[in-house]
Amino acid sequence: MPAYWHPAFEDLGYKRGMCPNAETYYEQEISLPMFADLTADQVSRVVEVLRNALAA
């Protein structure tokens, strides 16, 4: 998500539409789960779902 959409920055007064390129990119990109505690089973599930989506 564009950084200025994050709730932590709400008080800065940013509004949707201020950075249309960032918003267009966000609408078209794919975000994969990435965090330190991601288990091997979770990684396998992400890979399975992604492969199925790409094969469709």
C-alpha distance matrix in Angstrom:
0.0 3.8 6.0 8.2 6.7 7.4 10.9 12.5 12.4 13.7 17.1 16.4 16.6 13.5 13.3 11.3 12.9 13.5 11.7 12.2 11.9 8.3 7.7 10.3 9.0 5.8 8.6 10.8 9.6 10.4 9.1 12.4 13.4 14.6 16.4 20.0 21.6 20.6 24.0 25.7 25.9 22.2 21.7 24.5 22.9 19.6 21.8 23.9 21.3 19.7 23.3 24.2 21.3 22.2 25.8 25.5
3.8 0.0 3.8 5.5 5.6 7.3 11.0 12.0 10.8 12.3 15.4 14.0 14.1 10.7 11.0 9.4 10.6 10.4 8.4 9.9 9.7 6.0 6.4 9.7 8.8 6.8 10.0 12.3 11.4 13.1 12.3 15.6 16.6 17.3 19.0 22.3 24.2 23.5 27.1 28.8 29.3 25.6 25.0 27.8 26.4 23.0 25.0 27.3 24.7 22.9 26.3 27.4 24.4 24.9 28.6 28.4
6.0 3.8 0.0 3.8 5.4 5.5 9.1 9.1 7.9 10.3 13.0 11.6 12.6 9.9 11.3 11.0 12.8 11.7 10.4 12.7 12.6 9.1 10.1 13.4 12.3 10.4 13.7 15.8 14.5 15.7 14.1 16.9 17.2 17.3 18.2 21.2 23.3 23.2 26.9 29.0 29.8 26.1 25.6 28.8 27.6 24.3 26.5 29.0 26.7 25.1 28.6 29.8 27.1 27.7 31.4 31.3
8.2 5.5 3.8 0.0 3.8 5.4 8.0 8.4 5.9 7.5 10.1 8.5 8.9 6.1 7.8 8.3 10.5 9.2 9.1 11.9 12.9 9.9 10.2 13.9 13.9 12.1 14.8 17.5 16.9 18.4 17.1 20.1 20.4 20.7 21.5 24.5 26.4 26.4 30.1 32.3 32.9 29.2 28.9 32.0 30.5 27.3 29.7 32.0 29.4 27.9 31.5 32.4 29.5 30.2 33.9 33.5
6.7 5.6 5.4 3.8 0.0 3.8 6.4 8.4 7.1 7.3 10.8 10.4 10.2 7.6 7.8 7.2 10.2 10.4 10.4 12.2 13.6 10.5 9.5 13.2 13.5 10.9 13.0 16.1 15.8 16.9 15.6 18.7 18.9 19.8 20.8 24.0 25.4 25.1 28.7 31.0 31.1 27.3 27.4 30.3 28.4 25.4 28.0 30.0 27.1 26.0 29.6 30.2 27.2 28.4 32.0 31.3
7.4 7.3 5.5 5.4 3.8 0.0 3.8 5.4 5.7 7.0 10.4 10.7 11.6 9.9 11.0 11.0 14.0 13.9 13.7 15.7 16.6 13.1 12.6 16.1 15.7 12.8 15.2 18.0 16.9 17.4 15.3 17.7 17.2 17.8 18.1 21.2 22.5 22.6 26.3 28.8 29.1 25.4 25.7 28.8 27.1 24.3 27.1 29.2 26.6 25.7 29.4 30.2 27.6 28.9 32.5 32.0
10.9 11.0 9.1 8.0 6.4 3.8 0.0 3.8 5.3 5.2 8.4 10.0 11.0 10.6 11.7 12.4 15.9 15.9 16.5 18.5 19.9 16.6 15.8 19.4 19.3 16.2 18.2 21.3 20.4 20.6 18.3 20.5 19.5 20.1 19.9 22.7 23.6 24.1 27.6 30.5 30.6 26.9 27.7 30.8 28.9 26.5 29.5 31.4 28.8 28.3 32.1 32.6 30.1 31.8 35.2 34.6
12.5 12.0 9.1 8.4 8.4 5.4 3.8 0.0 3.8 5.8 7.6 8.9 11.2 11.2 13.4 14.7 17.9 17.0 17.4 20.1 21.0 17.7 17.6 21.3 20.7 18.0 20.6 23.3 22.0 22.2 19.7 21.6 20.3 20.2 19.6 21.9 23.2 24.2 27.9 30.8 31.3 27.8 28.4 31.7 30.3 27.8 30.7 32.9 30.6 30.0 33.7 34.6 32.3 33.7 37.2 36.9
12.4 10.8 7.9 5.9 7.1 5.7 5.3 3.8 0.0 3.8 5.5 5.5 7.8 7.6 10.3 12.2 15.1 13.8 14.6 17.5 18.8 15.7 15.9 19.6 19.5 17.3 19.8 22.7 21.8 22.6 20.6 22.9 22.3 22.3 22.1 24.6 26.2 26.9 30.6 33.4 33.9 30.3 30.6 33.9 32.5 29.7 32.4 34.7 32.2 31.3 34.9 35.8 33.2 34.4 38.0 37.6
13.7 12.3 10.3 7.5 7.3 7.0 5.2 5.8 3.8 0.0 3.8 5.4 6.1 6.8 8.7 10.9 14.3 13.5 15.1 17.7 19.6 16.9 16.3 20.1 20.6 18.2 20.2 23.4 23.1 23.9 22.2 24.7 24.1 24.6 24.5 27.2 28.4 29.0 32.6 35.4 35.6 31.9 32.5 35.6 33.8 31.1 34.0 36.0 33.2 32.5 36.2 36.7 34.0 35.4 38.9 38.1
17.1 15.4 13.0 10.1 10.8 10.4 8.4 7.6 5.5 3.8 0.0 3.8 5.5 8.0 10.6 13.6 16.6 15.2 17.2 20.1 22.1 19.6 19.4 23.2 23.7 21.6 23.7 26.9 26.5 27.4 25.6 28.1 27.3 27.5 27.1 29.5 30.8 31.8 35.4 38.3 38.6 35.0 35.6 38.8 37.1 34.5 37.4 39.5 36.9 36.1 39.8 40.4 37.7 39.0 42.6 41.9
16.4 14.0 11.6 8.5 10.4 10.7 10.0 8.9 5.5 5.4 3.8 0.0 3.8 5.8 9.3 12.4 14.8 12.7 14.6 17.9 19.7 17.5 17.8 21.5 22.0 20.4 22.8 25.7 25.4 26.8 25.2 27.9 27.6 27.5 27.4 29.9 31.6 32.4 36.1 38.8 39.4 35.8 35.9 39.2 37.7 34.8 37.4 39.7 37.1 36.0 39.6 40.4 37.6 38.6 42.2 41.6
16.6 14.1 12.6 8.9 10.2 11.6 11.0 11.2 7.8 6.1 5.5 3.8 0.0 3.8 6.4 10.0 12.3 10.6 13.2 16.2 18.6 16.9 16.6 20.2 21.3 19.8 21.7 24.9 25.1 26.8 25.6 28.6 28.6 29.0 29.3 32.1 33.7 34.1 37.8 40.3 40.6 36.9 37.1 40.2 38.4 35.5 38.1 40.1 37.3 36.1 39.7 40.3 37.2 38.3 41.8 41.0
13.5 10.7 9.9 6.1 7.6 9.9 10.6 11.2 7.6 6.8 8.0 5.8 3.8 0.0 3.8 6.9 9.0 7.2 9.5 12.5 14.8 13.1 12.8 16.5 17.6 16.3 18.2 21.3 21.6 23.5 22.7 25.8 26.2 26.7 27.5 30.4 32.1 32.2 35.9 38.2 38.5 34.8 34.7 37.7 36.0 32.9 35.3 37.3 34.5 33.1 36.6 37.3 34.1 35.0 38.6 37.8
13.3 11.0 11.3 7.8 7.8 11.0 11.7 13.4 10.3 8.7 10.6 9.3 6.4 3.8 0.0 3.8 6.2 6.0 8.8 10.8 13.8 12.6 11.3 14.7 16.6 15.2 16.4 19.7 20.6 22.7 22.3 25.7 26.4 27.4 28.5 31.7 33.2 32.9 36.4 38.6 38.6 34.8 34.8 37.5 35.5 32.4 34.8 36.6 33.5 32.2 35.6 35.9 32.6 33.6 37.1 35.9
11.3 9.4 11.0 8.3 7.2 11.0 12.4 14.7 12.2 10.9 13.6 12.4 10.0 6.9 3.8 0.0 3.8 5.6 7.4 8.3 11.4 10.2 8.2 11.4 13.5 12.2 12.9 16.3 17.6 19.8 19.8 23.3 24.4 25.8 27.3 30.7 32.1 31.4 34.8 36.7 36.6 32.8 32.7 35.1 33.0 29.9 32.2 33.7 30.6 29.2 32.5 32.7 29.3 30.2 33.6 32.4
12.9 10.6 12.8 10.5 10.2 14.0 15.9 17.9 15.1 14.3 16.6 14.8 12.3 9.0 6.2 3.8 0.0 3.8 5.5 5.4 9.1 9.2 7.4 9.8 12.6 12.2 12.7 15.7 17.4 20.2 20.8 24.5 26.1 27.4 29.3 32.7 34.3 33.4 36.8 38.4 38.4 34.6 34.2 36.5 34.5 31.2 33.1 34.7 31.6 29.8 33.0 33.2 29.7 30.2 33.6 32.4
13.5 10.4 11.7 9.2 10.4 13.9 15.9 17.0 13.8 13.5 15.2 12.7 10.6 7.2 6.0 5.6 3.8 0.0 3.8 6.1 9.1 9.0 8.8 11.5 13.5 13.5 14.9 17.6 18.7 21.6 21.8 25.5 26.9 27.7 29.3 32.6 34.5 33.9 37.5 39.2 39.4 35.7 35.1 37.7 36.0 32.6 34.4 36.4 33.5 31.5 34.7 35.3 31.8 32.2 35.7 34.8
11.7 8.4 10.4 9.1 10.4 13.7 16.5 17.4 14.6 15.1 17.2 14.6 13.2 9.5 8.8 7.4 5.5 3.8 0.0 3.8 5.6 5.5 6.4 8.8 10.2 10.9 12.6 14.8 15.7 18.8 19.2 22.8 24.6 25.3 27.2 30.5 32.6 31.8 35.3 36.7 37.2 33.5 32.6 35.1 33.7 30.1 31.7 33.8 31.1 28.8 31.9 32.7 29.3 29.3 32.9 32.3
12.2 9.9 12.7 11.9 12.2 15.7 18.5 20.1 17.5 17.7 20.1 17.9 16.2 12.5 10.8 8.3 5.4 6.1 3.8 0.0 3.8 5.5 5.0 6.0 8.5 9.7 10.5 12.5 14.2 17.5 18.7 22.4 24.6 25.8 28.1 31.5 33.4 32.2 35.5 36.7 36.9 33.3 32.3 34.5 32.9 29.3 30.7 32.5 29.6 27.4 30.2 30.8 27.2 27.2 30.6 29.8
11.9 9.7 12.6 12.9 13.6 16.6 19.9 21.0 18.8 19.6 22.1 19.7 18.6 14.8 13.8 11.4 9.1 9.1 5.6 3.8 0.0 3.8 5.4 5.1 6.1 8.6 10.0 10.9 12.1 15.7 17.1 20.7 23.1 24.0 26.5 29.9 32.1 30.7 34.0 34.9 35.3 31.8 30.4 32.6 31.4 27.7 28.7 30.8 28.1 25.5 28.2 29.2 25.7 25.2 28.7 28.3
8.3 6.0 9.1 9.9 10.5 13.1 16.6 17.7 15.7 16.9 19.6 17.5 16.9 13.1 12.6 10.2 9.2 9.0 5.5 5.5 3.8 0.0 3.8 5.5 5.1 6.1 8.7 10.1 10.4 13.5 14.2 17.8 19.9 20.7 23.0 26.4 28.6 27.4 30.7 31.9 32.4 28.8 27.6 30.0 28.8 25.1 26.4 28.7 26.1 23.7 26.6 27.7 24.4 24.2 27.9 27.6
7.7 6.4 10.1 10.2 9.5 12.6 15.8 17.6 15.9 16.3 19.4 17.8 16.6 12.8 11.3 8.2 7.4 8.8 6.4 5.0 5.4 3.8 0.0 3.8 5.4 5.0 6.3 8.8 10.1 13.0 14.0 17.7 19.8 21.3 23.6 27.2 28.9 27.5 30.8 32.0 32.1 28.4 27.5 29.7 28.1 24.6 26.1 27.9 25.0 22.9 26.0 26.6 23.1 23.4 26.9 26.1
10.3 9.7 13.4 13.9 13.2 16.1 19.4 21.3 19.6 20.1 23.2 21.5 20.2 16.5 14.7 11.4 9.8 11.5 8.8 6.0 5.1 5.5 3.8 0.0 3.8 5.4 5.2 6.5 8.8 12.2 14.2 17.9 20.5 22.2 25.0 28.6 30.3 28.5 31.5 32.3 32.3 28.7 27.6 29.4 27.8 24.2 25.3 27.0 24.1 21.7 24.4 25.0 21.3 21.2 24.6 23.8
9.0 8.8 12.3 13.9 13.5 15.7 19.3 20.7 19.5 20.6 23.7 22.0 21.3 17.6 16.6 13.5 12.6 13.5 10.2 8.5 6.1 5.1 5.4 3.8 0.0 3.8 5.4 5.3 6.0 9.6 11.4 15.0 17.8 19.1 22.1 25.6 27.4 25.6 28.6 29.3 29.6 26.2 24.7 26.7 25.4 21.7 22.6 24.6 22.0 19.4 22.1 23.1 19.7 19.3 22.9 22.6
5.8 6.8 10.4 12.1 10.9 12.8 16.2 18.0 17.3 18.2 21.6 20.4 19.8 16.3 15.2 12.2 12.2 13.5 10.9 9.7 8.6 6.1 5.0 5.4 3.8 0.0 3.8 5.5 5.4 8.1 9.1 12.9 15.3 16.9 19.7 23.3 24.9 23.2 26.2 27.2 27.3 23.7 22.7 24.8 23.2 19.6 21.1 23.0 20.2 18.0 21.2 22.0 18.7 18.9 22.6 22.1
8.6 10.0 13.7 14.8 13.0 15.2 18.2 20.6 19.8 20.2 23.7 22.8 21.7 18.2 16.4 12.9 12.7 14.9 12.6 10.5 10.0 8.7 6.3 5.2 5.4 3.8 0.0 3.8 6.0 8.5 10.5 14.1 16.7 19.0 22.0 25.7 26.9 24.8 27.6 28.4 28.0 24.4 23.6 25.2 23.3 19.9 21.3 22.6 19.5 17.5 20.4 20.7 17.1 17.6 21.0 20.0
10.8 12.3 15.8 17.5 16.1 18.0 21.3 23.3 22.7 23.4 26.9 25.7 24.9 21.3 19.7 16.3 15.7 17.6 14.8 12.5 10.9 10.1 8.8 6.5 5.3 5.5 3.8 0.0 3.8 6.8 9.9 13.2 16.4 18.6 21.9 25.5 26.8 24.4 26.9 27.2 27.0 23.7 22.3 23.7 22.1 18.6 19.4 20.8 17.9 15.4 17.9 18.5 14.9 14.7 18.2 17.6
9.6 11.4 14.5 16.9 15.8 16.9 20.4 22.0 21.8 23.1 26.5 25.4 25.1 21.6 20.6 17.6 17.4 18.7 15.7 14.2 12.1 10.4 10.1 8.8 6.0 5.4 6.0 3.8 0.0 3.8 6.6 9.8 13.1 15.0 18.4 21.9 23.4 21.1 23.7 24.0 24.1 20.8 19.2 20.9 19.6 15.9 16.7 18.6 16.1 13.4 16.2 17.4 14.2 13.9 17.6 17.7
10.4 13.1 15.7 18.4 16.9 17.4 20.6 22.2 22.6 23.9 27.4 26.8 26.8 23.5 22.7 19.8 20.2 21.6 18.8 17.5 15.7 13.5 13.0 12.2 9.6 8.1 8.5 6.8 3.8 0.0 3.8 6.4 9.9 12.2 15.7 19.2 20.4 17.7 20.2 20.4 20.4 17.1 15.6 17.2 15.8 12.2 13.2 15.2 12.7 10.1 13.3 14.6 11.7 11.9 15.7 16.0
9.1 12.3 14.1 17.1 15.6 15.3 18.3 19.7 20.6 22.2 25.6 25.2 25.6 22.7 22.3 19.8 20.8 21.8 19.2 18.7 17.1 14.2 14.0 14.2 11.4 9.1 10.5 9.9 6.6 3.8 0.0 3.8 6.6 8.8 12.1 15.7 16.9 14.6 17.4 18.1 18.3 14.8 13.6 15.9 14.6 11.0 12.7 15.1 12.9 11.0 14.5 16.0 13.7 14.4 18.0 18.5
12.4 15.6 16.9 20.1 18.7 17.7 20.5 21.6 22.9 24.7 28.1 27.9 28.6 25.8 25.7 23.3 24.5 25.5 22.8 22.4 20.7 17.8 17.7 17.9 15.0 12.9 14.1 13.2 9.8 6.4 3.8 0.0 3.8 6.3 9.8 13.2 14.1 11.3 13.9 14.4 14.7 11.3 9.8 12.3 11.4 7.7 9.6 12.4 10.8 9.2 12.7 14.5 13.0 13.8 17.2 18.2
13.4 16.6 17.2 20.4 18.9 17.2 19.5 20.3 22.3 24.1 27.3 27.6 28.6 26.2 26.4 24.4 26.1 26.9 24.6 24.6 23.1 19.9 19.8 20.5 17.8 15.3 16.7 16.4 13.1 9.9 6.6 3.8 0.0 3.8 6.7 10.1 10.6 8.1 11.0 12.4 12.7 9.1 8.5 11.7 10.8 7.9 10.6 13.2 12.1 11.5 14.9 16.5 15.6 16.9 19.9 20.9
14.6 17.3 17.3 20.7 19.8 17.8 20.1 20.2 22.3 24.6 27.5 27.5 29.0 26.7 27.4 25.8 27.4 27.7 25.3 25.8 24.0 20.7 21.3 22.2 19.1 16.9 19.0 18.6 15.0 12.2 8.8 6.3 3.8 0.0 3.8 7.0 8.6 6.9 10.3 11.9 13.3 10.2 9.1 12.7 12.9 10.3 12.3 15.5 15.0 14.1 17.1 19.3 18.6 19.4 22.5 23.9
16.4 19.0 18.2 21.5 20.8 18.1 19.9 19.6 22.1 24.5 27.1 27.4 29.3 27.5 28.5 27.3 29.3 29.3 27.2 28.1 26.5 23.0 23.6 25.0 22.1 19.7 22.0 21.9 18.4 15.7 12.1 9.8 6.7 3.8 0.0 3.8 5.6 5.6 9.4 11.9 13.6 10.9 10.5 14.3 14.6 12.8 15.1 18.0 17.8 17.4 20.3 22.4 21.9 22.9 25.9 27.2
20.0 22.3 21.2 24.5 24.0 21.2 22.7 21.9 24.6 27.2 29.5 29.9 32.1 30.4 31.7 30.7 32.7 32.6 30.5 31.5 29.9 26.4 27.2 28.6 25.6 23.3 25.7 25.5 21.9 19.2 15.7 13.2 10.1 7.0 3.8 0.0 3.8 5.7 8.6 11.2 13.6 11.8 11.5 15.2 16.1 15.0 16.9 19.8 20.2 20.0 22.5 24.7 24.7 25.6 28.3 30.0
21.6 24.2 23.3 26.4 25.4 22.5 23.6 23.2 26.2 28.4 30.8 31.6 33.7 32.1 33.2 32.1 34.3 34.5 32.6 33.4 32.1 28.6 28.9 30.3 27.4 24.9 26.9 26.8 23.4 20.4 16.9 14.1 10.6 8.6 5.6 3.8 0.0 3.8 6.1 9.5 11.2 9.7 10.5 13.9 14.5 14.1 16.4 18.8 19.3 19.8 22.3 24.1 24.4 25.8 28.1 29.6
20.6 23.5 23.2 26.4 25.1 22.6 24.1 24.2 26.9 29.0 31.8 32.4 34.1 32.2 32.9 31.4 33.4 33.9 31.8 32.2 30.7 27.4 27.5 28.5 25.6 23.2 24.8 24.4 21.1 17.7 14.6 11.3 8.1 6.9 5.6 5.7 3.8 0.0 3.8 6.8 8.2 6.2 6.8 10.2 10.8 10.4 12.7 15.0 15.5 16.1 18.5 20.3 20.8 22.1 24.4 25.9
24.0 27.1 26.9 30.1 28.7 26.3 27.6 27.9 30.6 32.6 35.4 36.1 37.8 35.9 36.4 34.8 36.8 37.5 35.3 35.5 34.0 30.7 30.8 31.5 28.6 26.2 27.6 26.9 23.7 20.2 17.4 13.9 11.0 10.3 9.4 8.6 6.1 3.8 0.0 3.8 5.3 5.1 6.3 8.6 9.9 10.7 12.4 14.2 15.5 16.6 18.4 20.1 21.2 22.6 24.4 26.1
25.7 28.8 29.0 32.3 31.0 28.8 30.5 30.8 33.4 35.4 38.3 38.8 40.3 38.2 38.6 36.7 38.4 39.2 36.7 36.7 34.9 31.9 32.0 32.3 29.3 27.2 28.4 27.2 24.0 20.4 18.1 14.4 12.4 11.9 11.9 11.2 9.5 6.8 3.8 0.0 3.8 5.4 5.0 6.2 8.6 9.9 10.5 12.2 14.3 15.3 16.4 18.3 20.0 21.0 22.4 24.5
25.9 29.3 29.8 32.9 31.1 29.1 30.6 31.3 33.9 35.6 38.6 39.4 40.6 38.5 38.6 36.6 38.4 39.4 37.2 36.9 35.3 32.4 32.1 32.3 29.6 27.3 28.0 27.0 24.1 20.4 18.3 14.7 12.7 13.3 13.6 13.6 11.2 8.2 5.3 3.8 0.0 3.8 5.4 5.1 6.2 8.7 9.9 10.5 12.4 14.2 15.3 16.5 18.4 20.0 21.1 22.8
22.2 25.6 26.1 29.2 27.3 25.4 26.9 27.8 30.3 31.9 35.0 35.8 36.9 34.8 34.8 32.8 34.6 35.7 33.5 33.3 31.8 28.8 28.4 28.7 26.2 23.7 24.4 23.7 20.8 17.1 14.8 11.3 9.1 10.2 10.9 11.8 9.7 6.2 5.1 5.4 3.8 0.0 3.8 5.4 5.0 6.2 8.6 9.8 10.6 12.2 14.2 15.4 16.5 18.3 19.9 21.3
21.7 25.0 25.6 28.9 27.4 25.7 27.7 28.4 30.6 32.5 35.6 35.9 37.1 34.7 34.8 32.7 34.2 35.1 32.6 32.3 30.4 27.6 27.5 27.6 24.7 22.7 23.6 22.3 19.2 15.6 13.6 9.8 8.5 9.1 10.5 11.5 10.5 6.8 6.3 5.0 5.4 3.8 0.0 3.8 5.4 5.1 6.2 8.6 10.0 10.6 12.2 14.3 15.4 16.5 18.3 20.2
24.5 27.8 28.8 32.0 30.3 28.8 30.8 31.7 33.9 35.6 38.8 39.2 40.2 37.7 37.5 35.1 36.5 37.7 35.1 34.5 32.6 30.0 29.7 29.4 26.7 24.8 25.2 23.7 20.9 17.2 15.9 12.3 11.7 12.7 14.3 15.2 13.9 10.2 8.6 6.2 5.1 5.4 3.8 0.0 3.8 5.5 5.1 6.1 8.7 9.9 10.5 12.3 14.2 15.3 16.4 18.5
22.9 26.4 27.6 30.5 28.4 27.1 28.9 30.3 32.5 33.8 37.1 37.7 38.4 36.0 35.5 33.0 34.5 36.0 33.7 32.9 31.4 28.8 28.1 27.8 25.4 23.2 23.3 22.1 19.6 15.8 14.6 11.4 10.8 12.9 14.6 16.1 14.5 10.8 9.9 8.6 6.2 5.0 5.4 3.8 0.0 3.8 5.4 5.0 6.1 8.5 9.8 10.6 12.2 14.2 15.3 16.7
19.6 23.0 24.3 27.3 25.4 24.3 26.5 27.8 29.7 31.1 34.5 34.8 35.5 32.9 32.4 29.9 31.2 32.6 30.1 29.3 27.7 25.1 24.6 24.2 21.7 19.6 19.9 18.6 15.9 12.2 11.0 7.7 7.9 10.3 12.8 15.0 14.1 10.4 10.7 9.9 8.7 6.2 5.1 5.5 3.8 0.0 3.8 5.5 5.3 6.1 8.5 10.0 10.6 12.2 14.2 15.6
21.8 25.0 26.5 29.7 28.0 27.1 29.5 30.7 32.4 34.0 37.4 37.4 38.1 35.3 34.8 32.2 33.1 34.4 31.7 30.7 28.7 26.4 26.1 25.3 22.6 21.1 21.3 19.4 16.7 13.2 12.7 9.6 10.6 12.3 15.1 16.9 16.4 12.7 12.4 10.5 9.9 8.6 6.2 5.1 5.4 3.8 0.0 3.8 5.6 5.1 6.0 8.5 9.9 10.5 12.1 14.3
23.9 27.3 29.0 32.0 30.0 29.2 31.4 32.9 34.7 36.0 39.5 39.7 40.1 37.3 36.6 33.7 34.7 36.4 33.8 32.5 30.8 28.7 27.9 27.0 24.6 23.0 22.6 20.8 18.6 15.2 15.1 12.4 13.2 15.5 18.0 19.8 18.8 15.0 14.2 12.2 10.5 9.8 8.6 6.1 5.0 5.5 3.8 0.0 3.8 5.5 5.2 6.2 8.6 10.0 10.6 12.5
21.3 24.7 26.7 29.4 27.1 26.6 28.8 30.6 32.2 33.2 36.9 37.1 37.3 34.5 33.5 30.6 31.6 33.5 31.1 29.6 28.1 26.1 25.0 24.1 22.0 20.2 19.5 17.9 16.1 12.7 12.9 10.8 12.1 15.0 17.8 20.2 19.3 15.5 15.5 14.3 12.4 10.6 10.0 8.7 6.1 5.3 5.6 3.8 0.0 3.8 5.5 5.1 6.1 8.6 9.9 10.8
19.7 22.9 25.1 27.9 26.0 25.7 28.3 30.0 31.3 32.5 36.1 36.0 36.1 33.1 32.2 29.2 29.8 31.5 28.8 27.4 25.5 23.7 22.9 21.7 19.4 18.0 17.5 15.4 13.4 10.1 11.0 9.2 11.5 14.1 17.4 20.0 19.8 16.1 16.6 15.3 14.2 12.2 10.6 9.9 8.5 6.1 5.1 5.5 3.8 0.0 3.8 5.4 5.1 6.1 8.5 10.0
23.3 26.3 28.6 31.5 29.6 29.4 32.1 33.7 34.9 36.2 39.8 39.6 39.7 36.6 35.6 32.5 33.0 34.7 31.9 30.2 28.2 26.6 26.0 24.4 22.1 21.2 20.4 17.9 16.2 13.3 14.5 12.7 14.9 17.1 20.3 22.5 22.3 18.5 18.4 16.4 15.3 14.2 12.2 10.5 9.8 8.5 6.0 5.2 5.5 3.8 0.0 3.8 5.5 5.2 6.1 8.7
24.2 27.4 29.8 32.4 30.2 30.2 32.6 34.6 35.8 36.7 40.4 40.4 40.3 37.3 35.9 32.7 33.2 35.3 32.7 30.8 29.2 27.7 26.6 25.0 23.1 22.0 20.7 18.5 17.4 14.6 16.0 14.5 16.5 19.3 22.4 24.7 24.1 20.3 20.1 18.3 16.5 15.4 14.3 12.3 10.6 10.0 8.5 6.2 5.1 5.4 3.8 0.0 3.8 5.5 5.1 6.3
21.3 24.4 27.1 29.5 27.2 27.6 30.1 32.3 33.2 34.0 37.7 37.6 37.2 34.1 32.6 29.3 29.7 31.8 29.3 27.2 25.7 24.4 23.1 21.3 19.7 18.7 17.1 14.9 14.2 11.7 13.7 13.0 15.6 18.6 21.9 24.7 24.4 20.8 21.2 20.0 18.4 16.5 15.4 14.2 12.2 10.6 9.9 8.6 6.1 5.1 5.5 3.8 0.0 3.8 5.5 5.3
22.2 24.9 27.7 30.2 28.4 28.9 31.8 33.7 34.4 35.4 39.0 38.6 38.3 35.0 33.6 30.2 30.2 32.2 29.3 27.2 25.2 24.2 23.4 21.2 19.3 18.9 17.6 14.7 13.9 11.9 14.4 13.8 16.9 19.4 22.9 25.6 25.8 22.1 22.6 21.0 20.0 18.3 16.5 15.3 14.2 12.2 10.5 10.0 8.6 6.1 5.2 5.5 3.8 0.0 3.8 5.5
25.8 28.6 31.4 33.9 32.0 32.5 35.2 37.2 38.0 38.9 42.6 42.2 41.8 38.6 37.1 33.6 33.6 35.7 32.9 30.6 28.7 27.9 26.9 24.6 22.9 22.6 21.0 18.2 17.6 15.7 18.0 17.2 19.9 22.5 25.9 28.3 28.1 24.4 24.4 22.4 21.1 19.9 18.3 16.4 15.3 14.2 12.1 10.6 9.9 8.5 6.1 5.1 5.5 3.8 0.0 3.8
25.5 28.4 31.3 33.5 31.3 32.0 34.6 36.9 37.6 38.1 41.9 41.6 41.0 37.8 35.9 32.4 32.4 34.8 32.3 29.8 28.3 27.6 26.1 23.8 22.6 22.1 20.0 17.6 17.7 16.0 18.5 18.2 20.9 23.9 27.2 30.0 29.6 25.9 26.1 24.5 22.8 21.3 20.2 18.5 16.7 15.6 14.3 12.5 10.8 10.0 8.7 6.3 5.3 5.5 3.8 0.0
